Amino acid sequence: MTDDTRQRKPAMLRGLRQRCPNCGEGQLFTRYLKVAPACASCGQSFAPQKADDGPAYFTILVMCHIAGFMLHFMIVYTELGPWMTALLVGAVVLAGSLWMLPRIKGLMIGWQWADRLHGF
């Protein structure tokens, strides 16, 4: 991909898949949330990325909405007690947050790369 044309949607989708926003081949992370220094395929540096707390805020935003809807439907439509409701909602929120966090971070890095933010 050339430097003069960076499309936002494909870059963000590649980041969502935890791949390099430039080529879509190399891994974006070396560990769970540790961003690789550069892409192993195309050499794109990821040093300028500044996702900071953004992925955590968006993950919390989404998961709180899911938890709210779950609580509403579980209280209104089931006969589960408060302990079982809290355990089920807590388990779903924990699992969903752990699954969603690296994907949202990748999406934000893809967006930063596409818009040439922070020195990309």
N, C-alpha and C positions, 0 to 999 in steps of 0.2 A: 504494500500500500504506500502511496506517495505521501510526502509530508504536507502537500498543499490541500489535500482533500481528506478530511477526517469526519466521517459520518458518526453522529452521536448514537443512533439506535444500535447499529451492529457492534460498536465498541462497548456499549453498556450490556448488551446481551452476552458478549464474550466474557466480560467481567463477571456477570451473573453466573456463568459456567465456570468461573475461577480460572480463566485462561487469559493470556496476554491480549490486551485490547487492540494491539497493532496487528498481530498475525493470527491470533486465535489458536495457536498451536502450543506454545510454552505454558508452563504452570505459573500462575500468579502468586501462589503462596508456597513457602517451603515447609511451613507447619500450619497449624490450625488458623491463626490470624497473622503470622509473620510473613510480610511481603518479601518476595524474592528480590535480590538486588537488581537483577536484569532478566530478561527473557532468554531462555536457553536456545530458542530457535532463531529469533531475529535480532537479539541483542538490545532490544528496547530497554532503557533504564527505567526502573520504577522508583528511583531515589526521590524524585520530586513529589511523589504522592503525599497528600495530607488529608487522609480520611478522618483522622482524629476521633471525635466522639460521635460523628454523624451516623455511622452504622448502628451504634448502640441505641441512639435516639429513635431511629426509624424502626428498629426491631422492637423496641418497647412500645412504640405507637401501634404497630400492627398487632403485636401479641396481646396488648391490653384490650383492643377491640375484640379479638377472638375470645379472650377470657370473659369479657362482659357478655357477649352473646351466649357463650357456653353456660355461664352462671344463670342467665335468664331462662334459657330453655330447660336446664336441668332442674331448676327450682319449680318452674311452672308445670313441666310435663313429666317429671319423674318423682318417685317416692323415695329417692335416696336421701340419707341423712346428711347433716352438715359436714361431718368428717369425710364421708365418701365423696361428696361433691368437691370439697377442698382438695382431697388427694388426686382426684381425676383431673380437675382443672389445673392444679399445680404441675402434674406430670406432663400434661399437654403443653402448657406454657414453657416449661423447662426444655422439653424435647424440641419444640418448635423454635425456641430462641437459639438453642445451640445449632440447629440446622440452618436457620435463616441468617445468622450473624455474618459468617464468611461470604455468603452470597451477596448480601447487601454491601459489604465492604468492597467486593469485587466490582459490583455495579457502580459504586461511587468512584472507584479508581478509573473505570472505563469512561465515565462521564468527564472526569478531570482530564484524562488523556485526550478525549475527543475535542474538548473545548480549549485545550492548551492552557489549562490552569496550573498555577504554581510551577511554571518552568517546563512543562511537558513539551 
